[in-house]
Amino acid sequence: MDTSLFESVDRYISNLFEDEDAVLKGTLKSMEDAGIPGINVSANQGKFLQVLARLCGAKKILEIGTLGGYSTIWLARALPADGLLITLELEQAYADVARRNIIKAGLGPVVEIKVGRAMESLAALDADDDGPFDMIFIDADKPPYTEYFEWALKLSRPGTLIVADNVIREGKVLDDNCDDERVSGVQRFNKALAANPQVTATIIQTVGTKEHDGMAIAVVK
């Protein structure tokens, strides 16, 4: 596998469309300075998510996993002026960095960060009738991906788009004996997604600066 070629093509696409502006580059720099892991989506993946949000006419988006707000900014830029994006983050320090980046991007009025365990935040959203959401992006800790998906369904409506990142893990999902809990988590999720009659779904492989992985894409029936 020629990973250098994939990375070069990724940069070609990003440069061609001038996708990553100063705000997004600054967000990445702030994450690096704060010691936040660089496990966010790539620029091209961020633009892909933004295109998906526009395709489904999203006015209300839920993101599970904020980090420093990089994907949050991509998604929120697809919203109308009266739209709303709720993003869930476990770490207060990460949420503080994300909030500063979101404000710098001029998106403070349309983004709300909820800090705490995602399961508890999702249950609270359901209890408060904060759904349904038009689009839900799952990009957090992998072991509970299936449970995140189940909550996403509860917070959805017919036509809601659900996207989950990192579901191929460089092909490690093919190994039934892998002892990596991140791999076993997405293996369980992939099987649950494929077996769920409430959605029409598939997985696309992704390559580029984030190497070999994949995104699951599902539409609620």
C-alpha positions in Angstrom: 0.0 0.0 0.0 1.6 3.3 -1.1 0.5 5.5 1.7 2.6 8.4 0.4 0.5 8.5 -2.7 -2.7 8.5 -0.7 -1.4 11.4 1.4 -0.3 13.3 -1.7 -3.8 12.9 -3.3 -5.4 14.0 -0.1 -3.3 17.2 -0.1 -4.1 17.7 -3.8 -7.8 17.6 -3.2 -7.6 19.9 -0.2 -5.4 22.4 -2.0 -7.6 22.2 -5.1 -10.7 23.2 -3.1 -8.9 25.4 -0.6 -10.9 23.7 2.1 -8.8 24.3 5.2 -8.8 28.0 6.0 -6.9 29.9 8.7 -9.5 29.2 11.4 -9.4 25.5 10.8 -5.6 25.5 10.7 -5.6 27.5 13.9 -7.9 25.0 15.5 -5.4 22.2 14.7 -2.5 24.3 16.1 -4.5 25.0 19.3 -5.1 21.3 19.8 -1.4 20.5 19.4 -0.5 23.2 21.9 -3.0 21.9 24.4 -1.8 18.3 24.0 -5.1 17.1 22.5 -4.6 13.9 20.5 -4.7 14.5 16.7 -7.4 12.0 16.1 -9.8 14.4 14.4 -11.0 14.0 10.9 -8.8 15.2 8.0 -9.6 18.3 6.0 -11.1 16.3 3.2 -13.2 14.2 5.6 -14.4 17.4 7.3 -15.5 18.8 3.9 -17.2 15.5 3.2 -19.2 15.8 6.4 -20.1 19.3 5.5 -21.4 18.3 2.1 -23.4 15.5 3.7 -24.9 18.0 6.2 -25.9 20.2 3.3 -27.3 17.3 1.3 -29.7 16.3 4.0 -30.6 20.0 4.7 -29.5 19.7 8.3 -30.8 22.3 10.7 -30.1 20.4 13.8 -26.9 18.3 14.2 -25.6 16.1 17.1 -21.9 15.3 17.4 -20.6 12.7 19.8 -16.9 13.5 20.4 -15.7 17.1 20.2 -12.0 17.1 20.9 -10.8 20.6 19.9 -13.8 21.5 17.7 -12.3 20.8 14.3 -15.1 18.6 12.9 -17.5 20.7 14.9 -16.6 23.8 12.8 -16.8 21.9 9.5 -20.3 20.7 10.4 -21.6 23.9 11.9 -20.6 25.8 8.8 -23.3 23.8 7.0 -26.0 25.1 9.3 -28.4 28.0 8.5 -28.3 31.0 10.8 -31.0 29.6 13.0 -29.5 26.1 13.1 -28.1 24.3 16.1 -25.2 21.8 16.7 -24.9 20.1 20.0 -21.6 18.4 20.6 -20.6 16.1 23.4 -17.2 16.0 25.0 -15.9 14.1 28.1 -12.9 16.2 28.9 -13.5 19.7 30.2 -10.1 20.9 29.1 -10.8 19.7 25.5 -14.2 21.4 25.6 -12.6 24.7 26.7 -10.2 24.6 23.7 -13.1 23.7 21.4 -15.2 26.6 22.7 -12.5 29.1 22.0 -12.0 27.7 18.5 -15.8 27.8 17.8 -16.0 31.4 19.0 -13.1 32.3 16.7 -14.9 30.7 13.9 -18.0 32.9 14.6 -20.1 29.9 15.3 -20.8 30.5 19.0 -24.5 31.2 18.5 -25.2 27.9 16.8 -23.0 25.5 18.8 -23.6 24.1 22.3 -21.0 22.0 24.0 -22.2 19.5 26.7 -19.4 18.2 28.9 -19.6 14.8 30.6 -20.0 11.1 29.8 -21.6 10.7 26.4 -24.1 8.1 27.7 -25.3 10.4 30.4 -25.5 13.4 28.0 -27.4 11.3 25.4 -29.9 10.2 28.0 -30.4 13.8 29.1 -31.0 14.9 25.6 -33.6 12.2 25.2 -35.3 13.0 28.5 -35.4 16.7 27.6 -36.9 15.9 24.2 -34.0 17.7 22.5 -34.4 15.5 19.4 -34.9 14.6 16.7 -31.7 15.6 15.0 -31.3 15.8 11.2 -27.7 14.5 11.3 -25.7 12.7 13.9 -21.9 12.2 13.7 -20.3 9.6 16.0 -16.6 10.0 16.5 -15.7 9.1 20.1 -14.4 6.2 22.1 -14.9 3.0 20.1 -16.0 0.3 22.6 -19.5 1.8 23.1 -20.1 2.7 19.5 -23.1 0.3 19.3 -24.7 2.0 22.3 -24.0 5.4 20.8 -25.7 4.2 17.7 -28.7 3.0 19.6 -29.0 6.4 21.3 -28.7 8.0 17.9 -31.7 6.1 16.7 -33.7 7.2 19.6 -32.8 10.8 18.8 -33.6 10.5 15.1 -36.5 10.7 12.8 -37.2 9.1 9.4 -34.5 10.6 7.1 -31.9 11.4 9.8 -28.4 10.8 8.6 -26.1 8.9 11.0 -22.3 8.9 10.3 -19.8 7.0 12.3 -16.0 7.4 11.8 -13.1 5.0 12.2 -15.0 1.7 11.6 -12.3 -0.1 9.5 -9.2 0.5 11.7 -6.7 -0.2 8.9 -8.4 -3.4 8.1 -8.1 -4.8 11.6 -11.8 -5.4 11.6 -11.1 -8.5 9.5 -9.3 -10.1 12.5 -11.8 -11.9 14.7 -9.0 -12.6 17.2 -7.8 -9.0 17.6 -7.6 -8.0 21.3 -7.7 -4.3 20.7 -11.0 -3.0 22.4 -11.3 -0.3 19.8 -11.3 -2.9 17.0 -13.8 -5.2 18.8 -15.9 -2.1 19.6 -16.3 -1.2 15.9 -16.7 -4.9 14.9 -19.7 -5.1 17.2 -21.0 -1.8 15.9 -20.6 -2.8 12.2 -22.5 -6.1 12.8 -25.3 -4.2 14.7 -25.6 -1.6 11.9 -25.8 -4.2 9.2 -28.5 -6.2 11.1 -30.6 -3.2 12.0 -33.8 -3.0 10.0 -34.4 0.7 11.0 -31.7 2.0 8.7 -30.4 1.8 5.1 -26.6 1.7 5.6 -23.2 1.0 4.2 -19.5 1.5 5.0 -17.0 3.3 2.7 -13.3 2.8 3.1 -11.2 6.0 3.4 -7.5 6.5 2.7 -5.4 9.6 2.9 -3.5 11.5 5.6 -5.5 9.5 8.2 -4.2 6.3 6.5 -6.7 3.4 6.0 -10.0 3.6 7.8 -13.7 3.9 7.0 -17.0 5.7 7.7 -20.4 4.1 8.2 -23.3 6.0 6.7 -26.9 5.2 7.6 -30.2 6.8 6.8 -33.1 6.2 9.2 -36.1 4.7 7.4 
